[in-house]
Amino acid sequence: MEFGYTIPLQKHVGKRILEYGTERERLFCWDVHAIRLRGQDATLAVNCKNRYTVVLLGMEREWNALHGVLLRGLRSAFSADGFSDEWAARYFARAGEASVTRTHGRREVAFLNRAWEDVLACDMAAIPDSRDQFPLNRAVNSIPCRCAGHEGTGAALERMREDLAAL
């Protein structure tokens, strides 16, 4: 699994990442960005294949542990969205060890930016005192959108469900 940090996130965590990722299957790649949401530091992680989006709020003290926070956040989001434990276990087993890379391409970053716009449009669903933003994630992932790994428009939630079922 690869977490592609945007340049602003690299600067925010004080880590300049020079290597490009080597993972060929975009389902196991996430582009990650630091954002402000409702006055708090937050992380936006967007799957490079299907644009499934996970927002984690209240990151002020955990930027140095971002890698682990992201893994826990993805697991929690999968569970909250009703993906079976079996699907999640298969996904994380196939994804392998997580590494940090540059982002995964212009197109994927463009879709990350669109996901960020959707997060801002749905920010009323944010829960100020919670790290995990399940209602916000659900709202964003239910909006029909385009993505790099599927043709046409569709909801990221359903695309992730299809991708996990196919593993």
Beta strands, then each sheet from edge to edge (+ up, - down):
strand 1: 2-5
strand 2: 29-37
strand 3: 40-47
strand 4: 53-57
strand 5: 99-102
strand 6: 144-145
strand 7: 154-155
sheet 1: 4+ 3- 2+ 1+ 5+
sheet 2: 6+ 7-
end
